[in-house]
Amino acid sequence: MKIIFPKAGEPKSQPDPYILKAEGRYYIYATGSQGVELYESDDLFKGWKYVGICLREAGMHEYWAPCVIEKDGTYYMYYSSFDEKCDDAHMQAVKVAVSASPKGPFEYKKTMLDAFSIDPHVVQNESGYYIFYSVNDYEADRAGTYIVVDKLVDMFTAEGKPVAVVRPTLDEEIFMRDRFKKGQNWHTIEGAFYFNEGNRHYVMYSGNCYQNEYYFVGYAYAESEEKDLRKVPFRKYPSDSVYAPILRKNDVEEGTGHNSVIKENGKYYVVYHARDIGDKDLPYDSRTARICPMRVEGEKLILERN
C-alpha cells in the first residue's frame, strides 16, 4: 500500500522512509540528495503532506537514511552525508543534528563516526542508548557492508566498541560482482531497524541493492534477557544459509527494502520503499514509501500482504 503520493513540485520518491509518532502526529523522514525530506500526517494511512527539507548542511549532499529519536524534549536526527565536491559515496559518515521540534529545522552538531558509516538506528532500553549502523569489511570471505551496534556515551558520542550484528552469508546478498577487484564479490547488508518484545529481539535489515533482482528485507533474531545490545546473540532467521526474505519483489512491486516499524494500538506496521513493477527509469529514483501490517509470532515476523 502506498502511503505517499508525490504531487507536482514535490519529490518523486521517498527512499529509506523512517516513521516517527511525536506530539500527536506522524512524521516520515526520507533520504534526499539536497537534504532530509519530511512528510507529516494526522492519520497513519492517509492525508500525508510534504513539509519540505528539514535538514541541510552547507557544502554537503546525499543525505542518507535519517532516523529521529526524542530525549527530554529535544529531537536528535542521525543520518549520513558527504562533501558535495566528492562523488565517492564511501565518504559517507554518520552525523547527528538536533531540533526542538520533530518538524525541524534540524541543526548539524557533530560527525559521530568515521567514513564509511551509514544507516544509523538509535534506540533506548533500560541500560542506555545504542546505535545500529553499517560499515565495510574489505577482507572478509564475503567482503562488503554489514551491520554493527555500539553503545552511546551521550547522544553525540559512540563508545567506540562496535560489535557485528548481521554479516553477509548468501549469494543473494551480492551487490556487485568484481566490484573493487577481480574475483571479489561485494555484498551488502544495511538499513538496520531494531525493536523488541520483552526478551525477544529483532533487527530487520535490507540485503543486496534496490536496483537488483534479489533486493530484500530479512531479519536477525535473539531471545535473551541481556540488556547490553552488544551482547545479545543475534542470528539470521531462519539461518545463515537460507534465503527467506519477509519482503522482496512480488507481482506488483520491486526494489522493496530499507524499512522502519511503528506499533499502533497493539499492531505492528512496516514502512518501506518500493517501486511499481516495470518502473525502472533509472537513475531516476521512483521508490515511494509504502506500509504493510506485520504479525510478530515468537521468532517469526509475518507481513500481511493484501
N, C-alpha and C positions, 0 to 999 in steps of 0.2 A: 504494500500500500504506500503510495507516495503521500508525504505529508507537507511538502513544499512544492508549489508550482511557480516557477520563476515568471515574473511579469516583465513587460517591456522596460528596458533600462535597468533591470536587476541582474545580479549574477545568474548565469545559466546553470550553475552547478553548486552543490554543497558537499564537497568531499570531506571525509573524516568527521562526520557530524557528532558533536558532543552535546548531550542534553543535560540541562540543569533545571530543577524547580527551585525558585527563590522568590521570596516576597510575594507569594501567591500567583506567580506567573511562570510560564515555561520559556526557556531560552535554548536555542541551538547555536553553538559556535562552530564555524567551519573554516577549513583551510582556504586561504586566498593568496594570490600572487602579490597583491599590494597591501594586504593587511588581513587581520582576522575578521571574517564576515559574521554578522549577528542577525538572528531571526527571533521573533517572540510571538507568543500566543497566550490567550486565556484558556484555551482548550487544547489538550494533548493531540487531538486528532484532526483539528480543522482550524481555520482562521489564522494561519501563520502569516506574519508580515515581515518584510525585510526592513531591518533597522538601519543597517549600514556597516561601515568598518568601525569596529570598537577598539582596535589596537593597530597602531602603525609606528614603526621606528624609522627615524631619519637614516637614509642610506642603506636600508635593508630591503629584502624581498623574500618571496616564497615562505609565507608564514604557515607552518605545517601543524596540523593535529593539535589544536588547543584543547586544554581541559581547564575547568574552573572549580575551585573549592572555596567555601566561605569559612572564615575563622574570626570570631569576635567582631563581627560587623564589617570586616574587610574581605574583599573578593580577590583571590590570588589566581592569576592565569598562568599556566605552564604551557609552553609551546616551543617551537624552534624556528629560526630564520637564519639568513646569512647575507653577506655583503652583496649589494646589487651589482657591483662591478665584477662579481665572480659568477661563473656558471657551473661550478662544481658542487653538486648537491651534497657531497661528502664533507662540506664545510658547515653543514647544519649543526647547530648546538642548542641544547635545551636552555631556556631562559625563563624568568619569572617577571610578571608585571602585576600591578595592583590597581584597585579601584574601590571607591566607596559604594558603588552600585553594580549589580550584575550587568547593567547595560553599558558600563564604562562611562567615559573613556578610560581605558587601562593605560597605565604608565609603566614603561620598561624600568626595572630596577636592577636586575643583575643577570649575567650569564652564569648559570649554575654549573654546567657540565661542559667538558671539552668536546670539540668535534671529533668524531661523528657521534651525535646522540640525537634521537628523535622520539616522537610519540609518547610523551610523558602521561602518566596517570597517577595522581596523588590521592591517597586515601588515608583515613584515620581509623585506628582501633584503640583498644584500652592501653596499648603500650606506646602510642605516639603516632607520628605521621610517616608514611612510606611513599616512595616514588618508584613506579614501574616505568621502564623506558627501554629503547632498543639501541644496541651498539653493534659494531662489526667485529668479526673474527676472521682474519685472512689466513690463518694457519690451521684451522680445524679440518678434519677429514671432510666434513661438509661445510666448506667455508661460506660465510655470509653474515646476514644480520640476524640477531637473536635478542631475546628479552631478558633483562636483569631487574633486580629490585634492590633498593638501598633504603636505609632509614634516614629521615631528615633530622638534623641537629636543630634547625629552626626552619621557617617557611622559605628561606632563601638559600639554605645550605644543606647539601647531602653529606652524610658521614664519610663517604669515600670507601665503603666496604661493600660494593655491589656483589650480588650472588646471582648466578644464572638460574632462570626460571623455566624458559622454554627454548630449546635449540632445534635446529633443523635435523630431521631424521628421514625424510622422504624425498623421492624424486619429484613428487607433485609440488614440492616447495621450492623447486628451482626457478629463480627469477630469470636467469640468463645463462646459457652455456658458454664457456670460454670467455667470461666477461672481462677479467683482468689479465688472465694468462691462459695459454693453451692448455687444455686438459683439466682446468679448474672450473667447475660449475658453481655459480653463485646462487645461494639460497637466501630466502627472506622470510623471517618471522617477525612481525611488527604489530602495532596497534593494540597494545595490551589494555584490557579493561578488567579490573579486579572487583569481585563482590563476594560476600559470604552469607551463608545461612547457618548461624551458630558456629559449630565446629567444621562445617563443610565450606571449603574454599574453592573458588573458581577464578581462573584467569582466561578470559576469551582473547583470541588473537586472530590476526589475518596472516595467511601464508601465500607465497608466490607474488604476483604483481597484478594489479587491477586490469591491465591490458591483456592478460594471458588467460588461456582456457581453464586452468586449474585454480585460479584465484578463489580463496575460500575463507570461511571463518571456522575455526576449531577452538578447542579449549583444553586447558590443563586443570586437573582436579586433585584435591587432597582432603582427607578427613583428619583433623589434628586439633588438639587443644592449645597448640603453640601460638603465642601472641606475637612473637617476633616473626614477621612475614618472610624474613630472610632464611628462617629455619623450617618453614613449612615444606614438607616433601612433595612438591607438585609433580605430577606425571601427566603426560598427554592422555587424553581419552579418545579411543579405548586403549591404545598402546602406541609406542613409538613407531611400530612397523605397519600400522593400518591407517590408510587414508579414509577417514569417515567424517567429513565436514558436516556441521549442522546447518551451514548456509553456503550455497555455491550456485553456479549457473543453473537455471531451470528453463522452463518453456517460455517465460515472459521477460526475464531479466538476467543480466550477466554483470561481471565486474562487481560482484556482491562482497562487501567487506567493510573493514575498519569501523567497528560498531561501538556504541555506548549502550548503557542499560539504565532504565528507570523503573522503579516499583511504585505502582499506584493502586490503592485500595486492595492491597494484597496480591496484585498481579504484576508479573514482570513483562516489560516490553523492550525489545531490541530496536535501537535506532541505528541504521546503517546506510551506506551509499550503494547505489547500483545504477546501471543504465538499462534502458529498454533493449530487448533483443533487436539486433540489426542497426542500432545507433552507434556506429563505430567511426564516426568522423573525427578520428584522432589526428593531430594532437588536441583538437578541441575537446574539452572535458565535459562530457554530458552526464556525469554521475549526479544523481539527485538523492536527497535524503528520503528515507522510507522507514516505516515502522511495522513491527510484527510482534504479536504476543508470544511469550515463551513460558513453558512449564518447567519447573525445577522439581525433579523427582530423584532425590538422593544424588547419586553421581551423574545422573542423566539430565542434560539440557535439551529440551524438545521445542522447536519452533512450530507454531500453529499456523501453517500457511493456509491462505484462502483457497 
